[in-house]
Amino acid sequence: MRLTYSIIWFDDNEDYIDSLDKDEIDKIIKEWGFQPNILYLSDPKKFGSLSPFREFDLLVIDKHIEHSQEGEKFISELRNSNVYTEVIFYSASEIDSLWKSIYEERLQGVYVSDRQSILSKLKEVGYQSLNKILDIENMRGIVMAEVGEIDQTFDEITELAINISSSDELEEFYNDFFDDKRDHLIDQIKSLANFKENKSLGNLVPLCDSNKRWKNFRRLIKKHNEIMSYNLNGDYPKDVLKPRNFLAHGIPKKSATSNDVIFEFQKKQFVYNDSIGKKIRRDLLQYKLEFQKVRNNIKESLDK
């Protein structure tokens, strides 16, 4: 899942750009569980060079985007290029003129603000636009969740079919399962034995799931603590791997008393809601950035 939220903020008044509370803007985005990536621009040429802006989640632009091309003309051209990124359109003057421009140009997906209210408008529009990002990026999660539900259906079918099977049919069914699972385990044991005889990263990686990768990391930290130290006090399996497993494989049920969704997996439950979702994204981002620092520290030590 993409955990970066990208904004272009353009105003040809460089003093106004400098006056913005950039730390507060970063804080707003981080509270959503995303890493801010914001370009503050006052040069029309630099701004134009980034067209058609498809890599950005939100555009914040002054009405007078430059002397020769006003903001509403720019947005109209943007829409004609099939780019439908949300735009906050603001002005130092009264916003009635903005609404008039939007009506005259028949602009869609455009929000208006005066300069004094721009941060509250960004918070409102930005969080709303996140729903589109999450809808797209969660497709992978949706597929995993649907497979989890199908797995549950398979289990129910198996239980029902067993109840209508004869003893001979059950014996054959159980033996077939045993043979199939045994062959799979034999292949795994062969791979494990091959790894023991030919220890290498190439033979190790195929044997690892997410939890084993975490354990490998912990083992290596004990050997190289100075290089591989990291600044997180959390519990990665609990904070990340556990929610991942429930969201991917659990069966969701809506709570009867709240907006919570309760996921059931292996006779255990996990409660999900908007607040938990924000925490998961923040945890993912923090662990990801910290582990990347560890990786980069190792690379730097090897380059010395």
C-alpha positions as a printed Julia matrix, in Angstrom:
304×3 Matrix{Float64}:
   0.0     0.0     0.0
   1.23    3.48   -0.84
   1.7     5.45    2.36
   2.82    8.76    0.86
   0.4    11.64    0.34
   1.65   14.06   -2.32
   0.64   17.7    -2.7
   1.69   20.54   -4.98
   1.13   23.94   -3.41
   1.56   26.77   -5.91
   1.4    30.48   -5.24
   3.44   33.04   -7.17
   3.72   35.08   -3.97
   6.91   33.64   -2.5
   6.43   35.51    0.78
   3.09   33.78    1.28
   4.64   30.37    0.58
   7.36   31.13    3.15
   4.75   32.17    5.71
   2.88   28.86    5.63
   3.03   26.68    8.73
   4.62   23.72    6.98
   5.15   21.76   10.19
   1.43   21.94   10.9
   0.61   20.74    7.38
   3.01   17.81    7.79
   1.44   17.03   11.16
  -2.06   16.91    9.65
  -1.01   14.37    7.02
   0.98   12.25    9.47
  -2.08   12.04   11.72
  -3.86   10.34    8.82
  -1.1     7.7     8.81
   0.64    8.96    5.68
   4.07   10.41    4.93
   3.75   13.96    3.55
   5.41   14.75    0.23
   4.7    18.42   -0.44
   6.21   20.64   -3.11
   5.84   24.34   -2.34
   6.35   26.28   -5.57
   6.3    29.94   -6.54
   7.99   29.6    -9.94
   5.43   29.07  -12.76
   8.01   27.31  -14.95
   8.84   24.73  -12.28
   5.15   24.25  -11.64
   4.39   23.78  -15.34
   7.23   21.28  -15.75
   5.37   18.84  -13.48
   2.29   18.73  -15.7
   0.02   16.72  -15.95
   0.38   16.16  -12.17
  -0.98   12.61  -12.18
   1.44   11.54   -9.44
  -0.08   14.0    -6.97
  -3.07   13.49   -4.71
  -3.98   17.15   -4.24
  -3.25   20.49   -5.9
  -3.48   23.7    -3.89
  -3.25   26.69   -6.21
  -3.77   30.42   -6.18
  -6.45   31.83   -8.48
  -3.85   33.97  -10.24
  -1.63   31.06  -11.14
   0.5    33.35  -13.27
  -0.04   36.62  -15.07
  -0.84   35.06  -18.43
  -2.98   32.15  -17.22
  -5.41   32.41  -14.35
  -6.14   29.46  -12.09
  -9.53   28.55  -13.49
  -8.1    28.32  -17.03
  -5.39   26.01  -15.72
  -7.89   23.73  -13.99
 -10.07   23.59  -17.1
  -7.06   22.51  -19.18
  -6.16   19.97  -16.51
  -9.61   18.37  -16.72
  -9.4    18.35  -20.52
  -6.24   16.26  -20.11
  -8.24   13.65  -18.15
  -6.54   14.5   -14.86
  -9.08   14.52  -12.03
  -6.91   15.21   -9.01
  -8.68   17.26   -6.34
  -7.88   20.97   -6.47
  -8.2    23.56   -3.73
  -8.57   26.88   -5.47
  -7.94   29.93   -3.27
  -7.53   33.66   -3.44
  -6.51   36.57   -1.25
  -9.67   38.34   -2.39
 -13.27   37.39   -1.59
 -14.19   33.84   -2.55
 -17.31   34.96   -4.42
 -15.05   35.53   -7.4
 -13.83   31.94   -7.13
 -17.35   30.52   -7.25
 -18.09   32.73  -10.25
 -15.01   31.4   -12.07
 -15.92   27.8   -11.28
 -19.45   28.31  -12.59
 -18.29   30.04  -15.77
 -15.7    27.37  -16.57
 -17.96   24.48  -15.4
 -15.15   23.09  -13.25
 -15.6    19.81  -11.36
 -13.73   18.44   -8.35
 -12.66   21.92   -7.3
 -12.89   23.32   -3.78
 -12.61   26.96   -2.81
 -11.09   28.78    0.12
  -9.72   32.1     1.17
  -6.17   32.25    2.46
  -7.25   32.47    6.08
  -9.17   29.17    5.92
  -6.78   27.24    3.69
  -5.47   24.82    6.35
  -8.92   23.76    7.51
  -9.96   23.31    3.87
  -6.85   21.23    3.17
  -7.65   19.02    6.16
 -11.22   18.53    4.98
 -10.53   17.94    1.29
  -7.31   16.0     1.81
  -8.84   13.44    4.15
 -11.8    13.04    1.8
  -9.43   12.38   -1.11
  -7.75    9.65    0.94
 -10.85    7.54    0.45
 -10.01    7.35   -3.26
  -6.42    6.36   -2.54
  -7.53    3.71   -0.08
 -10.18    2.4    -2.47
  -7.52    1.87   -5.15
  -4.68    0.65   -2.94
  -6.94   -1.63   -0.9
  -7.74   -3.71   -3.98
  -4.94   -6.04   -2.96
  -6.37   -6.22    0.55
  -9.86   -6.8    -0.82
  -8.64   -9.76   -2.86
  -6.87  -11.22    0.18
  -9.96  -10.72    2.33
 -12.23  -12.3    -0.27
  -9.93  -15.31   -0.52
 -10.13  -15.6     3.27
 -13.92  -15.67    3.04
 -13.79  -18.26    0.26
 -11.46  -20.36    2.45
 -14.1   -20.21    5.19
 -16.73  -21.36    2.69
 -14.48  -24.26    1.67
 -14.24  -25.29    5.35
 -18.02  -25.19    5.68
 -18.46  -27.21    2.48
 -15.94  -29.76    3.74
 -17.79  -30.13    7.05
 -21.14  -30.55    5.3
 -19.79  -32.99    2.72
 -18.2   -35.13    5.42
 -21.62  -35.51    7.04
 -23.03  -37.03    3.85
 -20.05  -39.28    3.1
 -19.81  -42.99    3.77
 -17.01  -44.41    5.92
 -15.21  -45.69    2.8
 -15.5   -42.28    1.12
 -14.16  -40.58    4.25
 -11.24  -42.98    4.48
 -10.29  -42.22    0.88
 -10.75  -38.47    1.44
  -8.56  -38.41    4.56
  -5.89  -40.57    2.91
  -5.78  -38.29   -0.13
  -5.35  -35.28    2.15
  -2.61  -37.07    4.09
  -0.73  -37.98    0.9
  -0.99  -34.45   -0.48
   0.15  -32.81    2.77
   2.93  -35.36    3.23
   4.26  -34.68   -0.27
   4.2   -30.95    0.44
   6.06  -31.39    3.73
   8.56  -33.75    2.1
   9.29  -31.06   -0.49
   9.73  -28.51    2.31
  12.01  -30.86    4.25
  14.06  -31.46    1.1
  14.38  -27.7     0.61
  15.35  -27.3     4.27
  17.9   -30.13    4.01
  19.29  -28.59    0.84
  19.64  -25.3     2.67
  21.54  -26.99    5.5
  23.96  -28.59    3.04
  24.2   -25.51    0.81
  23.69  -22.53    3.07
  23.02  -19.42    1.02
  20.65  -16.5     0.84
  19.18  -17.93   -2.36
  18.18  -21.13   -0.56
  17.05  -19.33    2.6
  14.62  -16.76    1.16
  12.14  -19.27   -0.38
  11.76  -20.87    3.06
  10.74  -17.61    4.74
   7.35  -16.11    5.44
   6.89  -12.65    6.98
   7.38  -13.88   10.54
  10.57  -15.77    9.68
  11.93  -12.67    7.95
  11.31  -10.71   11.17
  13.08  -13.42   13.18
  16.03  -13.3    10.77
  16.22   -9.56   11.35
  16.22  -10.07   15.13
  18.94  -12.72   14.93
  21.16  -10.45   12.86
  20.61   -7.49   15.2
  22.2    -9.5    18.02
  25.31   -9.92   15.87
  25.49   -6.36   14.52
  23.75   -4.21   17.09
  25.76   -1.05   16.42
  24.97   -0.99   12.69
  21.48   -2.46   12.86
  20.08   -0.62   15.89
  16.68    0.99   15.42
  14.58    3.45   17.39
  11.26    1.68   17.8
   9.94    0.26   21.04
   6.95   -1.45   19.46
   6.17   -5.09   18.8
   6.32   -5.63   15.02
   4.49   -8.99   14.97
   1.73   -7.57   17.18
   1.54   -4.13   15.52
   1.8    -5.24   11.89
   1.77   -8.99   11.26
  -1.2    -9.78   13.49
  -3.51   -7.12   11.93
  -2.29   -8.17    8.46
  -3.28  -11.77    9.08
  -6.72  -10.85   10.41
  -7.42   -8.38    7.59
  -6.16  -10.8     4.93
  -7.66  -14.06    6.16
 -10.32  -13.18    8.73
 -14.06  -13.19    8.21
 -15.5    -9.69    8.8
 -18.72   -9.1    10.7
 -20.28   -5.71   11.4
 -20.73   -4.87   15.07
 -24.36   -4.54   16.13
 -23.6    -1.68   18.5
 -20.95    0.43   16.72
 -19.19    1.08   13.42
 -16.55   -1.52   14.31
 -15.86   -4.5    12.07
 -14.93   -7.69   13.92
 -12.61  -10.08   12.06
 -12.6   -13.73   13.12
  -9.62  -15.93   12.28
  -8.52  -19.22   13.87
 -11.1   -18.79   16.66
  -9.72  -15.37   17.6
 -11.09  -11.87   17.02
  -9.68   -8.55   15.87
 -11.67   -5.32   16.06
 -11.18   -2.84   13.22
 -12.42    0.74   12.94
 -11.25    4.05   11.5
  -9.06    4.77   14.52
  -7.41    1.34   14.33
  -6.91    1.85   10.58
  -5.04    5.1    11.22
  -2.86    3.39   13.83
  -2.04    0.52   11.47
  -1.0     2.96    8.74
   1.11    4.98   11.18
   2.75    1.8    12.48
   3.42    0.54    8.95
   5.0     3.84    8.01
   7.15    4.08   11.16
   8.44    0.51   10.89
   9.03    0.85    7.16
  11.05    4.07    7.53
  13.04    2.73   10.49
  13.87   -0.56    8.76
  14.92    1.37    5.65
  17.31    3.37    7.84
  18.82    0.11    9.09
  19.22   -1.08    5.5
  20.88    2.19    4.48
  23.21    2.09    7.5
  24.41   -1.35    6.45
  24.94   -0.17    2.87
  26.97    2.79    4.1
  29.12    0.56    6.3
  29.84   -1.71    3.33
  30.83    1.25    1.16
  33.45    2.46    3.64
